[in-house]
Amino acid sequence: MLPYDDKFSIYETKELAKLIEHVGKKLLQQAHKMKVIQKFSKQEEMDYELLKNIFYRRNINLEEIYIKLTKEKENFFLYIGDGDSLEEKIEVKQKFNKKDLEIRFNKKVKAFY
């Protein structure tokens, strides 16, 4: 990500956080309409929470990105990886219902079609 100053990246600044979230949600809606990116949830807000971490990664090969959602005790974790690099484990702060998901737990799913 682009640095804002010595301590923060641009997406971490308070001034730009809301704008970046708004643009990310619009981008995700368009990507779903054009069938570019996999839909992971029936709710747009939850889908954004799961997929926003892809926007902060520095992957070059988007076709290879996969996502795996797991539950460990009471916490949910998202694994993001591509075919060449290691997985990144991210804790999902938002609680959600299994019925709202369009993917299964512990299964790798390609993020982009």
C-alpha positions in Angstrom: 0.0 0.0 0.0 1.0 3.6 -0.5 2.6 5.2 2.6 0.9 8.2 4.1 3.8 8.9 6.5 6.4 6.9 8.4 3.8 5.0 10.5 0.7 4.7 8.4 -0.4 3.6 4.9 -3.1 5.5 3.0 -5.9 3.1 3.8 -5.2 3.5 7.5 -5.9 7.2 7.7 -9.1 8.3 9.3 -9.8 10.9 6.6 -9.7 8.4 3.8 -11.1 5.3 5.5 -14.8 6.0 4.8 -14.1 7.0 1.2 -12.0 3.9 0.6 -14.8 1.7 2.1 -17.4 3.4 -0.1 -15.3 2.9 -3.2 -14.6 -0.7 -2.2 -18.3 -1.5 -1.8 -19.1 0.0 -5.2 -16.2 -1.9 -6.8 -17.5 -5.1 -5.3 -21.0 -4.5 -6.5 -19.8 -4.0 -10.0 -17.6 -7.0 -9.9 -20.5 -9.2 -8.8 -22.7 -7.8 -11.6 -20.1 -8.5 -14.2 -19.4 -11.9 -12.7 -15.7 -11.1 -12.1 -15.5 -12.0 -8.4 -17.1 -14.8 -6.5 -20.0 -14.0 -4.2 -19.3 -15.3 -0.7 -22.3 -14.1 1.2 -26.0 -13.3 0.5 -25.5 -9.9 2.3 -23.5 -7.2 0.6 -22.1 -5.8 3.9 -20.8 -9.3 5.0 -19.4 -9.9 1.5 -17.4 -6.7 1.7 -16.1 -7.6 5.2 -14.9 -10.9 3.9 -13.4 -9.6 0.7 -12.0 -6.2 1.7 -8.7 -7.9 2.6 -8.1 -8.8 -1.0 -8.0 -5.1 -1.8 -5.1 -4.6 0.6 -2.9 -7.4 -0.8 -0.1 -7.0 -3.3 -1.0 -10.0 -5.5 0.0 -9.9 -9.1 -1.9 -12.9 -10.3 -5.5 -12.3 -9.3 -6.8 -15.5 -11.0 -4.9 -17.6 -8.5 -6.3 -16.0 -5.3 -8.3 -18.3 -3.1 -10.2 -17.8 0.1 -10.9 -20.3 2.9 -13.2 -19.5 5.8 -12.7 -21.4 9.1 -14.1 -21.4 12.6 -11.8 -22.0 15.5 -13.6 -22.1 18.9 -15.8 -18.9 18.8 -13.7 -17.0 16.2 -13.9 -16.9 12.5 -10.7 -16.8 10.4 -10.2 -16.0 6.7 -7.2 -17.5 4.9 -6.2 -15.7 1.7 -3.6 -17.1 -0.6 -2.5 -17.7 -4.1 -0.9 -20.6 -5.7 2.7 -19.4 -5.2 2.8 -17.7 -1.9 1.9 -18.5 1.7 -1.5 -18.1 3.1 -2.4 -15.1 5.2 -4.6 -15.7 8.2 -7.0 -12.9 9.1 -9.5 -12.8 12.0 -13.0 -11.8 10.9 -14.4 -9.5 13.5 -18.0 -9.5 12.2 -20.1 -12.3 13.5 -22.4 -14.0 10.9 -24.7 -16.9 10.4 -23.8 -20.0 8.4 -27.1 -19.6 6.4 -26.0 -16.3 5.1 -22.9 -17.7 3.5 -22.7 -19.0 -0.1 -19.5 -20.9 0.6 -18.7 -23.8 3.0 -16.3 -23.7 5.9 -12.8 -25.2 5.5 -13.0 -25.3 1.7 -10.7 -23.3 -0.6 -12.7 -21.2 -3.1 -11.3 -19.2 -5.9 -12.1 -15.5 -5.4 -12.1 -14.5 -9.1 -13.8 -16.3 -11.9 
